[in-house]
Amino acid sequence: MTIEIKSIHCDLPDDYRERIEKKLHKIEFAQDMIVSLVCTVSKTKDYSLEADIHFRWGAVAHIKVNDFDLHEGITRLSEKIGAKVAREKDRIKGHAK
């Protein structure tokens, strides 16, 4: 699984990048199912955090969170990513039976 973190229209300090990577360790249980994960942080009025998850069977999930607080936005995004990965894992297990 490759993880890429990009920032658009803002400068993302290293401590925020580390926070995102730390939060993404929650999905290590499915790292063999994920080809790549691209997180994009942009700033206009509020922070827009987006994640594109590319699964090995060709499915792509797009998750988006808007928040005025970057810390809270990172937490909400990681929770949504974890939930989506868990749903996909359960769905694939259901097809394998």
Backbone as a ProteinNet text record, in pm:
[ID]
protein_1_A
[PRIMARY]
MTIEIKSIHCDLPDDYRERIEKKLHKIEFAQDMIVSLVCTVSKTKDYSLEADIHFRWGAVAHIKVNDFDLHEGITRLSEKIGAKVAREKDRIKGHAK
[TERTIARY]
85.3	0	89.2	66.2	139.3	46.8	102.3	26.5	91.5	9.7	57.4	-26.7	39.3	-30	7.9	-92.9	-69.8	-143.8	-92.2	-162.2	-176.6	-292.8	-324	-367.3	-310.9	-344	-313.7	-227.9	-187.5	-55.4	11.9	136	104.8	124.2	92.5	220.1	230	350.4	369.9	493.7	528.1	450.7	419.7	347.6	205.8	143	11.3	23.1	128.6	151.4	171.2	248.3	270.8	141.3	58	-71.3	-159.5	-161.8	-241.2	-188.4	-57.1	2.1	-26.1	-19.5	-47.2	-192.6	-284.5	-426.4	-453.2	-376.4	-398.1	-343.8	-269.2	-222.8	-338.8	-455.4	-573.5	-621.6	-584	-630.9	-524.3	-422.2	-318.2	-372.2	-486.5	-546.4	-585.6	-597.2	-639.9	-535.3	-410.6	-309.6	-286.7	-316.1	-302.7	-418.2	-524.6	-640	-630.4	-544.5	-536.9	-409.7	-424.5	-309.6	-248.6	-332.5	-281.9	-389.2	-341.6	-427.8	-370.5	-448.6	-403.5	-489.8	-425.9	-495	-458.1	-558.8	-537.2	-599	-520.6	-567.8	-564	-676.3	-679.3	-748.6	-720.9	-774.9	-835.8	-962.3	-1027.3	-1078.5	-1207.9	-1259.8	-1230	-1255.2	-1229	-1135.6	-1100.1	-1014	-1099.5	-1056.5	-1120.7	-1021.4	-1060.3	-975	-1040.6	-966.8	-1019	-925.4	-983.1	-903.7	-957.5	-867.8	-900.2	-833.5	-914.1	-863.8	-880.2	-770.7	-771.6	-752	-856.4	-851.2	-794.2	-739.1	-671.3	-766.5	-897	-992.9	-1053.6	-997.5	-1038	-1133.7	-1187.9	-1280.1	-1202.7	-1265.5	-1206.8	-1310.1	-1268.3	-1357	-1306.3	-1398.5	-1363.9	-1435.8	-1358.9	-1414.8	-1375.1	-1470.8	-1444.2	-1500.1	-1420.8	-1460.7	-1423.5	-1514.7	-1484.9	-1492.3	-1395.2	-1394.5	-1310.1	-1346.8	-1268.1	-1143.8	-1147.2	-1034.9	-964.4	-837.6	-764	-749.5	-725.1	-713.4	-842.6	-954.6	-1084.3	-1112.6	-1077.1	-1096.9	-1016.8	-892.8	-809	-871	-920.4	-983.8	-1108.3	-1193.3	-1315.8	-1284.2	-1184	-1146.4	-1094.5	-1010.5	-956	-1066.5	-1165.3	-1277.6	-1358.1	-1382.2	-1457	-1378.6	-1248	-1164.2	-1169.9	-1155	-1161	-1293	-1402.9	-1534.9	-1551.4	-1504.9	-1516.8	-1434.4	-1311.9	-1225.7	-1286.8	-1342.3	-1405.9	-1526.9	-1607.8	-1723.9	-1679.4	-1575.8	-1525.8	-1470.7	-1400.5	-1344.1	-1456.6	-1561.3	-1675.3	-1747.4	-1758.4	-1825.8	-1748.6	-1618	-1535	-1538.2	-1535.6	-1545.7	-1677.6	-1784.1	-1916.2	-1919.3	-1846.5	-1842.4	-1757	-1661.6	-1569.8	-1635.6	-1743.8	-1809.1	-1894.7
-117.7	0	123	210.8	336.7	448.8	537.1	650.2	777.9	864.7	993.4	1102.7	1204.8	1316.7	1443	1511.6	1632.8	1749.5	1869.7	1989.4	2085.7	2148.4	2242.5	2374	2483.3	2618.5	2638.1	2555	2571.9	2499.8	2538.8	2473.3	2379.2	2250.6	2150.9	2116.3	2161.3	2132.5	1982.9	1945.6	1805.1	1740.2	1816.3	1754.8	1712.7	1785.4	1745.4	1622.6	1617.3	1499.2	1375.1	1392	1280.7	1239.7	1336.9	1306.5	1225.5	1263.5	1189.1	1046.2	1030.8	897.3	813.1	875.9	804.6	757	841.9	805.1	693.2	690.6	589.4	452.6	445.5	315.2	227.8	288.3	212.4	117.1	144	57.2	-41.8	-61.5	-158	-299.6	-326.9	-460	-494.4	-394.1	-416.7	-371.3	-361.7	-308.8	-397	-526.4	-613.4	-596.2	-526.4	-501.9	-368.6	-279.2	-143.9	-128.9	-78.2	-52.7	82.6	185.9	318.4	400.3	496.7	589.2	728	816.2	952.4	1047.5	1121.2	1220.8	1359.7	1443.8	1579.6	1676.8	1775.1	1878.7	2010.5	2082.3	2213.7	2312.3	2439.8	2542.4	2653.8	2681.9	2801.8	2875.5	2873.6	2926.7	2828.8	2701.6	2595.7	2493.9	2393.6	2288.2	2182.5	2142.3	2034	1918.6	1806.2	1687.8	1580.1	1527.4	1425.2	1306.2	1188.7	1066.6	981.2	931.6	836.2	704.4	601.5	469.4	378.1	322.2	230.7	88.9	7.1	-131.1	-220.9	-333.4	-420.8	-484.5	-490.5	-549.9	-446	-324.5	-222.3	-117.3	-137.4	-38.9	82.4	198.9	323.9	392.7	432.7	504.8	647.5	742.4	883.9	934.1	986.3	1035.1	1180.9	1264.1	1407.1	1457.9	1542	1602.9	1750.7	1837	1979.7	2015.2	2094.5	2134.9	2261.7	2347.1	2467	2436.1	2327.5	2285.3	2168.2	2183.9	2080.8	1953.3	1966.4	1847.6	1765.5	1832.1	1764.1	1703.8	1774.8	1723.4	1596.5	1593.3	1474	1355.8	1381	1274.9	1221.8	1311.4	1269.9	1193.7	1239.3	1171.8	1031	1017.2	884.8	789.4	839.1	755.1	708.1	798.3	760.9	662	681.7	588.1	450.3	444.9	317	246.1	320.4	260.8	208.6	284.4	242.5	117.5	113.3	-2.8	-126.4	-109.6	-222.3	-273.3	-182.1	-222.9	-298.2	-247.7	-315.4	-453.9	-464	-592.7	-692.8	-649.8	-737.3	-776.6	-682.8	-709.8	-814.3	-801.9	-897.3	-1034.1	-1036.9	-1165.6	-1233.6	-1155	-1209.2	-1271	-1213.9	-1268	-1394.4	-1406.2	-1520.9	-1648.7	-1636.2	-1754.9	-1825.9
0	0	0	-93.8	-96.9	-49.7	30.1	82.7	32.2	-26	-75.6	-11.3	41	104	28.8	-26	-104	-40.1	-62.6	-16.7	-134.2	-141.3	-248.3	-184.7	-229	-181.1	-32.7	23.6	162.6	184.4	288.9	325.8	441.5	420.7	522.2	599	725.4	804.4	826.5	855.8	874.2	988.8	1095.4	1206.5	1166	1073.1	1023.2	933.4	852.6	768.7	856.9	964	1055.9	1125.5	1158.1	1221.8	1127.5	999.3	901	889.5	877.8	866.3	989.9	1107.7	1232.4	1235.4	1192.2	1190.3	1089.9	981	877.9	917.6	1026.5	1074.6	1120.4	1141	1182.7	1073.4	948.5	839.8	795.4	876.3	841.5	830.9	895.2	887.3	743.2	657.7	520.1	419.1	460.7	370.6	248	257.9	142.3	43.2	83.6	-2.5	-76.7	-28.5	-82.3	-164.6	-287	-372.4	-336.8	-332.7	-299.7	-229.8	-154.1	-81.3	-100.3	-161.5	-187.7	-105.7	-14.4	67.5	15.8	-1.3	-49	50.5	91.4	182.8	107.2	105.1	41.9	135.8	113.7	202.8	119.4	144.7	92.6	215.8	241.6	368.4	480.4	452.4	549	484.6	560.7	507.5	439.5	323.4	250.9	246	304.5	307	223	128	38.9	39.2	18.7	10	-103.9	-185.9	-290.9	-254.4	-237.2	-200.1	-320.1	-367.1	-480.6	-428.1	-442.8	-396.2	-505	-465.9	-561.6	-661.2	-633.4	-726.5	-820	-820	-915.5	-862.5	-747.1	-689.8	-641.4	-654.2	-606.6	-518.7	-401	-309.1	-294.8	-297.6	-280.3	-154.9	-62	64.7	80.1	123.1	137.4	270	336.2	462.8	458.3	502.2	517	664	710.2	850.3	864.6	959.2	984.5	1067.6	1143.8	1226.7	1158.9	1127.4	1054.6	1137.3	1268.1	1353.6	1351.2	1367.1	1366.4	1229.2	1124.4	989.5	964	1011.8	996.5	1070.5	1191.1	1269.5	1198.4	1150.4	1081.3	953.4	877.8	754.6	783.3	885.1	916.7	961.7	1035.3	1076.9	956.3	861	741.5	655.7	646.5	570.1	634.6	766.1	837.6	816.7	822.3	802.9	660.5	561.9	422.5	395.2	446.2	425.8	492.3	611.4	680.6	601.9	546.1	465.2	340.4	273.9	153.5	187.5	299.1	340.1	367.5	437.6	464.7	336.3	243.5	116.8	35.8	32.5	-41	25.2	158.1	228.8	197.7	185.1	153.2	14.5	-80.4	-216.7	-225	-135.5	-140	-90.3	-14	42.1	-57.3
[MASK]
+++++++++++++++++++++++++++++++++++++++++++++++++++++++++++++++++++++++++++++++++++++++++++++++++

